[in-house]
């Protein structure tokens, strides 16, 4: 399902990275980078296939030595995703990567600095129709820019670095470009992208560099990327995590789906925060459910609720859910109780019904259920919980009365 979104996308030029369009009206794409040695062809391909399965659209591989370039020549024809070669200090590696057939290059202006080398690479890309990402990194700006801006990284310095590189490209009539201005500081990154979006209409690749390991790295990256996406800025994204790159791809995909910027591909699992009425360990059930669904491409919203009293009502908009009560799991589809299963079988039943809905639709799932029996059993368990625990299981009304008495003293 495609969700409605109020985020008006910034209009940009459109380029192509292999089979993936970037910018213009194209969907925002998810990128990641392999952590294997590129010379390890089979290991790198295995990681690329795992990234594709997690929702990655474009993958970057390092090309820092001749063996890596040779590896790319063997990887590119077998890759399910377009390949971007990450170039460090040697422009000859960029030319070798082009000979290997890559679909794009990433150049850091702070590393390759001689104009003739930059123009030679851009000319070769122009002749092949291969795009380049100008990858400005706050940690590796040209020394002249550090000095110009007071010996520190500023948004202005990062944008100027990108614009200098663009000028070299323009000298050789090359414009198949996307740009990033990443820093590890979130506010700095956000402001740099805002200024860049005002300065150029090239597509932008978003990220917070060196965000670190999860969960802190996820928080930092999301804070930067989501803020910019909400302002309509950004055409591709990457989570730069100290973690398995599959986590990067999965996080990127989930962010775009959560913001309504990509059609849902995998499960959206929601769960209640639990309360005094919960009869199961909601965290455990939700965690096991996430593991069970894994990367299965079941684009449904799935709910895990702690009790049968409030669960089905609170998650009535979910495609499917399960709520606990009286050592049983009560399955519901679009708010309708459809089955009762033993508590130990809750996760398995949830997955089985989700797969059925994916294959046959909601109406077919409802028609296979004995709804009368399921609703009768749910009513019984709700009533039992209310009788055992009362209407106000969290004692909120008692607390309200205490507050009122305190205020009138």
C-alpha positions as CSV (number, residue, x, y, z in Angstrom):
1,X,0.0,0.0,0.0
2,X,1.3,3.5,-0.9
3,X,0.6,5.9,2.0
4,X,-0.3,9.5,1.4
5,X,2.4,12.0,2.2
6,X,2.5,15.8,2.4
7,X,6.2,16.0,1.7
8,X,6.6,18.0,-1.5
9,X,9.8,16.7,-3.2
10,X,12.4,19.2,-4.3
11,X,12.6,19.2,-8.1
12,X,15.9,17.9,-9.4
13,X,17.5,16.8,-12.6
14,X,17.2,13.1,-13.3
15,X,20.1,10.7,-13.8
16,X,20.5,7.0,-14.1
17,X,22.6,4.6,-12.0
18,X,22.4,1.4,-14.0
19,X,18.7,0.4,-14.1
20,X,17.8,2.7,-11.2
21,X,16.6,6.3,-11.9
22,X,17.7,8.9,-9.4
23,X,16.1,12.3,-9.0
24,X,13.3,13.8,-11.0
25,X,10.1,11.8,-10.3
26,X,11.9,8.6,-9.3
27,X,11.3,7.0,-5.9
28,X,13.9,7.7,-3.3
29,X,16.4,4.9,-3.5
30,X,18.3,3.1,-0.7
31,X,22.0,2.6,-0.9
32,X,24.6,0.7,1.2
33,X,28.2,-0.4,0.9
34,X,29.8,-3.8,1.0
35,X,32.3,-4.5,3.8
36,X,34.1,-7.4,2.1
37,X,37.3,-7.1,0.2
38,X,36.2,-6.5,-3.4
39,X,38.8,-8.9,-4.6
40,X,36.7,-11.6,-2.8
41,X,34.2,-12.0,-5.6
42,X,32.0,-14.7,-4.1
43,X,32.0,-13.1,-0.6
44,X,31.1,-9.7,-2.1
45,X,28.4,-11.1,-4.3
46,X,26.9,-12.9,-1.3
47,X,26.7,-9.7,0.6
48,X,25.2,-7.8,-2.4
49,X,22.5,-10.5,-2.7
50,X,21.7,-10.1,1.0
51,X,21.5,-6.4,0.6
52,X,19.1,-6.8,-2.3
53,X,16.9,-9.0,-0.2
54,X,16.8,-6.3,2.6
55,X,15.6,-3.6,0.2
56,X,18.8,-2.1,-1.1
57,X,18.6,-0.5,-4.6
58,X,22.2,0.5,-5.3
59,X,25.4,-0.8,-3.7
60,X,28.8,0.7,-3.4
61,X,32.1,-1.3,-3.4
62,X,35.5,-0.1,-2.6
63,X,38.0,0.1,-5.5
64,X,41.3,0.9,-3.8
65,X,43.7,-1.4,-5.6
66,X,44.1,-3.3,-8.9
67,X,42.8,-6.5,-7.4
68,X,39.6,-4.7,-6.4
69,X,39.1,-3.4,-9.9
70,X,39.6,-6.9,-11.3
71,X,37.1,-8.2,-8.7
72,X,34.6,-5.6,-9.9
73,X,35.0,-6.9,-13.5
74,X,33.7,-10.2,-12.2
75,X,31.1,-8.9,-9.8
76,X,29.3,-6.4,-12.1
77,X,27.9,-8.9,-14.6
78,X,26.5,-11.1,-11.7
79,X,25.2,-8.4,-9.4
80,X,21.4,-8.0,-8.9
81,X,22.0,-4.3,-8.1
82,X,23.8,-1.5,-9.9
83,X,27.4,-1.1,-8.6
84,X,29.1,2.1,-7.6
85,X,32.9,2.1,-7.2
86,X,34.2,4.0,-4.2
87,X,37.4,5.8,-5.3
88,X,39.9,7.0,-2.7
89,X,43.1,9.0,-3.7
90,X,44.1,7.4,-7.0
91,X,42.2,8.6,-10.1
92,X,43.6,5.6,-12.0
93,X,41.4,3.4,-9.9
94,X,38.4,5.3,-11.2
95,X,39.4,4.6,-14.8
96,X,40.0,1.0,-14.0
97,X,36.6,0.7,-12.3
98,X,35.0,2.1,-15.5
99,X,36.8,-0.5,-17.5
100,X,35.3,-3.1,-15.1
101,X,31.8,-1.9,-16.1
102,X,30.6,-0.2,-13.0
103,X,27.4,1.9,-13.1
104,X,28.7,4.8,-11.1
105,X,31.6,6.3,-9.2
106,X,31.9,8.1,-5.9
107,X,34.6,10.7,-5.7
108,X,35.6,12.6,-2.6
109,X,36.8,16.1,-3.6
110,X,39.0,16.1,-0.5
111,X,41.0,13.1,-1.8
112,X,41.5,13.6,-5.6
113,X,42.5,17.2,-5.9
114,X,44.4,17.7,-9.1
115,X,42.0,19.3,-11.6
116,X,43.4,17.4,-14.6
117,X,42.8,14.1,-12.8
118,X,39.2,15.1,-11.9
119,X,38.5,16.1,-15.5
120,X,40.0,13.0,-16.9
121,X,37.7,10.8,-14.8
122,X,34.7,13.0,-15.6
123,X,35.5,12.9,-19.4
124,X,35.7,9.1,-19.3
125,X,32.3,8.9,-17.4
126,X,30.8,11.3,-19.9
127,X,31.8,9.1,-22.8
128,X,30.3,6.0,-21.2
129,X,27.2,7.7,-19.7
130,X,28.2,6.7,-16.2
131,X,27.2,8.9,-13.3
132,X,29.4,10.3,-10.5
133,X,28.5,11.1,-6.9
134,X,30.5,14.1,-5.5
135,X,30.9,12.7,-2.0
136,X,31.9,15.6,0.2
137,X,32.9,14.5,3.7
138,X,33.3,16.8,6.6
139,X,36.3,14.9,7.8
140,X,38.3,15.2,4.7
141,X,37.9,18.7,3.3
142,X,40.6,20.3,1.2
143,X,43.0,22.1,3.5
144,X,42.4,25.4,1.7
145,X,38.8,25.3,2.7
146,X,39.6,24.5,6.3
147,X,41.8,27.6,6.3
148,X,39.2,29.8,4.5
149,X,36.5,29.0,7.1
150,X,38.6,29.4,10.2
151,X,40.1,26.0,10.6
152,X,36.8,24.2,11.1
153,X,34.1,22.4,9.1
154,X,31.2,24.6,8.2
155,X,28.1,24.0,6.0
156,X,29.5,26.7,3.7
157,X,32.8,25.0,3.3
158,X,31.2,21.7,2.4
159,X,28.9,23.3,-0.2
160,X,31.8,25.2,-1.7
161,X,33.8,21.9,-2.0
162,X,30.9,20.4,-4.0
163,X,30.5,23.4,-6.2
164,X,34.2,23.5,-7.0
165,X,34.0,19.9,-8.1
166,X,30.9,20.7,-10.2
167,X,32.9,23.5,-11.9
168,X,35.6,21.0,-13.0
169,X,32.9,18.7,-14.4
170,X,31.3,21.6,-16.3
171,X,34.6,22.3,-18.0
172,X,34.3,18.9,-19.7
173,X,30.5,19.1,-20.2
174,X,29.8,16.4,-17.7
175,X,26.5,16.6,-15.7
176,X,25.5,13.1,-14.7
177,X,25.9,14.0,-11.1
178,X,24.5,13.5,-7.7
179,X,26.0,15.1,-4.6
180,X,26.3,14.4,-0.8
181,X,27.7,16.7,1.9
182,X,28.0,14.4,4.9
183,X,29.3,15.0,8.4
184,X,29.1,13.1,11.7
185,X,27.4,16.1,13.3
186,X,23.7,16.0,12.6
187,X,22.9,19.8,12.8
188,X,25.9,20.5,10.6
189,X,24.8,17.9,8.1
190,X,21.2,19.2,7.9
191,X,22.3,22.8,7.3
192,X,24.8,21.8,4.7
193,X,22.2,19.9,2.7
194,X,19.7,22.8,3.1
195,X,22.3,25.2,1.6
196,X,23.2,22.8,-1.2
197,X,19.6,22.3,-2.1
198,X,19.4,26.1,-2.6
199,X,22.6,26.2,-4.6
200,X,21.9,23.5,-7.2
201,X,19.2,21.3,-8.8
202,X,21.3,18.1,-9.0
203,X,19.9,15.1,-7.1
204,X,21.2,14.7,-3.5
205,X,22.3,11.6,-1.7
206,X,21.6,11.9,2.1
207,X,23.4,10.4,5.0
208,X,25.1,11.2,8.3
209,X,28.6,9.8,8.0
210,X,30.2,7.7,10.7
211,X,26.9,7.5,12.6
212,X,28.3,4.7,14.7
213,X,26.7,1.4,15.9
214,X,23.0,0.9,16.7
215,X,21.0,2.1,18.5
216,X,22.7,5.4,18.7
217,X,23.8,5.3,15.1
218,X,20.3,4.6,14.0
219,X,19.0,7.6,16.0
220,X,21.6,10.0,14.6
221,X,21.2,8.9,11.0
222,X,17.4,9.0,11.2
223,X,17.5,12.5,12.8
224,X,19.4,13.8,9.9
225,X,17.9,11.9,7.0
226,X,14.3,12.1,8.1
227,X,14.5,15.9,8.8
228,X,15.7,16.5,5.3
229,X,13.2,14.1,3.7
230,X,10.4,15.9,5.5
231,X,11.6,19.1,3.9
232,X,11.5,17.5,0.5
233,X,15.3,17.2,0.2
234,X,16.9,14.0,-0.9
235,X,16.8,11.5,-3.7
236,X,18.9,8.6,-2.3
237,X,19.8,7.7,1.2
238,X,22.3,5.6,3.1
239,X,22.6,4.8,6.8
240,X,26.3,4.7,7.6
241,X,26.3,2.3,10.6
242,X,29.0,0.4,12.3
243,X,27.1,-2.8,11.7
244,X,26.3,-5.4,9.1
245,X,25.4,-3.4,5.9
246,X,22.2,-5.4,5.7
247,X,21.0,-3.4,8.8
248,X,21.7,-0.2,6.8
249,X,19.6,-1.3,3.9
250,X,16.8,-2.5,6.2
251,X,16.8,0.7,8.2
252,X,16.8,2.8,5.0
253,X,13.9,0.9,3.5
254,X,11.9,1.0,6.7
255,X,12.4,4.8,7.1
256,X,11.1,5.4,3.6
257,X,8.1,3.2,4.1
258,X,7.3,4.8,7.5
259,X,7.4,8.2,5.9
260,X,5.2,7.1,3.0
261,X,8.0,7.7,0.5
262,X,8.2,4.1,-0.8
263,X,5.5,1.5,-1.2
264,X,5.6,-1.0,1.6
265,X,7.6,-4.0,0.8
266,X,7.9,-5.9,4.1
267,X,5.9,-6.2,7.3
268,X,5.2,-3.1,9.4
269,X,5.0,-4.5,12.9
270,X,3.3,-2.4,15.5
271,X,3.0,-3.4,19.2
272,X,1.6,-1.9,22.3
273,X,4.0,-0.6,25.0
274,X,2.4,-2.9,27.5
275,X,0.6,-2.1,30.8
276,X,-0.6,-3.7,33.9
277,X,-3.2,-5.6,32.0
278,X,-0.8,-7.5,29.7
279,X,-0.8,-11.2,30.2
280,X,2.3,-11.9,28.0
281,X,5.7,-10.5,27.6
282,X,4.9,-8.2,24.8
283,X,8.5,-7.4,24.1
284,X,9.4,-11.1,23.7
285,X,6.4,-11.8,21.5
286,X,7.0,-8.8,19.2
287,X,10.7,-9.6,19.0
288,X,10.0,-13.2,18.0
289,X,7.4,-12.1,15.5
290,X,9.9,-9.7,13.9
291,X,12.4,-12.5,13.6
292,X,9.8,-14.9,12.2
293,X,8.8,-12.5,9.5
294,X,12.4,-11.6,8.7
295,X,12.7,-10.2,5.2
296,X,9.6,-11.9,3.9
297,X,8.0,-9.6,1.4
298,X,4.6,-9.4,3.1
299,X,3.5,-5.7,2.9
300,X,1.0,-5.9,5.7
301,X,0.7,-4.0,9.0
302,X,0.9,-6.6,11.8
303,X,-0.1,-5.8,15.4
304,X,1.1,-7.6,18.6
305,X,-1.0,-6.5,21.6
306,X,-0.6,-7.4,25.2
307,X,-4.3,-8.0,26.1
308,X,-7.5,-8.9,24.5
309,X,-9.4,-6.1,26.3
310,X,-8.0,-3.2,24.4
311,X,-5.8,-4.8,21.8
312,X,-8.2,-5.5,18.9
313,X,-9.8,-2.1,19.2
314,X,-6.6,-0.1,19.4
315,X,-5.1,-2.0,16.4
316,X,-8.3,-2.2,14.4
317,X,-6.7,-0.6,11.4
318,X,-3.9,-3.2,11.2
319,X,-4.3,-5.8,8.5
320,X,-3.8,-8.6,11.1
321,X,-2.9,-8.8,14.7
322,X,-2.9,-11.0,17.8
323,X,-3.8,-10.2,21.4
324,X,-3.2,-12.2,24.5
325,X,-5.8,-13.3,27.1
326,X,-6.3,-16.2,29.4
327,X,-3.2,-18.1,28.1
328,X,-4.6,-17.8,24.6
329,X,-3.9,-15.7,21.5
330,X,-6.8,-14.0,19.9
331,X,-6.2,-13.4,16.2
332,X,-8.0,-10.5,14.5
333,X,-8.1,-9.4,10.9
334,X,-9.1,-5.7,10.3
335,X,-10.4,-5.6,13.9
336,X,-12.5,-8.8,13.6
337,X,-11.7,-11.8,15.8
338,X,-11.0,-14.8,13.5
339,X,-9.3,-17.5,15.6
340,X,-8.1,-18.5,19.0
341,X,-4.8,-20.3,19.4
342,X,-2.7,-21.5,22.4
343,X,-0.4,-18.8,23.7
344,X,2.7,-20.8,22.7
345,X,1.5,-20.8,19.1
346,X,0.8,-17.0,18.8
347,X,3.7,-16.1,16.6
348,X,3.4,-19.1,14.3
349,X,-0.3,-18.4,13.8
350,X,0.3,-14.8,13.1
351,X,2.8,-15.6,10.4
352,X,0.6,-18.3,8.9
353,X,-2.5,-16.0,8.7
354,X,-0.4,-13.1,7.3
355,X,0.9,-15.4,4.5
356,X,-2.7,-16.4,3.8
357,X,-3.8,-12.8,3.5
358,X,-0.9,-12.0,1.3
359,X,-1.8,-14.8,-1.0
360,X,-5.6,-14.7,-1.0
361,X,-6.7,-11.3,0.5
362,X,-8.6,-10.1,3.6
363,X,-12.0,-11.2,2.5
364,X,-10.8,-14.8,1.9
365,X,-9.2,-14.8,5.3
366,X,-12.4,-13.6,6.9
367,X,-14.5,-16.2,5.1
368,X,-12.3,-19.1,6.3
369,X,-12.7,-18.1,9.9
370,X,-15.4,-19.1,12.4
371,X,-15.9,-15.5,13.5
372,X,-18.8,-16.2,15.8
373,X,-16.8,-18.7,17.8
374,X,-13.7,-16.4,17.8
375,X,-15.7,-13.4,19.0
376,X,-17.5,-15.4,21.7
377,X,-14.2,-16.6,23.1
378,X,-12.7,-13.1,22.9
379,X,-15.7,-11.8,24.9
380,X,-15.2,-14.4,27.5
381,X,-11.5,-13.7,28.0
382,X,-12.1,-9.9,28.0
383,X,-14.8,-10.3,30.7
384,X,-12.6,-12.5,32.8
385,X,-9.8,-10.0,32.7
386,X,-12.1,-7.2,33.6
387,X,-13.5,-9.2,36.5
388,X,-10.0,-10.1,37.7
389,X,-8.3,-6.7,37.2
390,X,-11.1,-4.2,37.0
391,X,-11.7,-1.4,34.5
392,X,-8.8,0.8,35.8
393,X,-6.0,-1.7,35.9
394,X,-3.4,1.1,36.0
395,X,-5.1,2.9,38.9
396,X,-5.2,6.1,36.8
397,X,-8.5,7.3,38.4
398,X,-7.1,6.8,41.9
399,X,-4.1,9.0,40.8
400,X,-6.5,11.7,39.4
401,X,-8.3,11.8,42.7
402,X,-5.0,12.2,44.6
403,X,-4.0,15.1,42.3
404,X,-7.4,16.8,42.9
405,X,-7.2,16.5,46.6
406,X,-3.6,17.8,46.6
407,X,-4.6,20.8,44.6
408,X,-7.5,21.7,47.0
409,X,-5.4,21.6,50.2
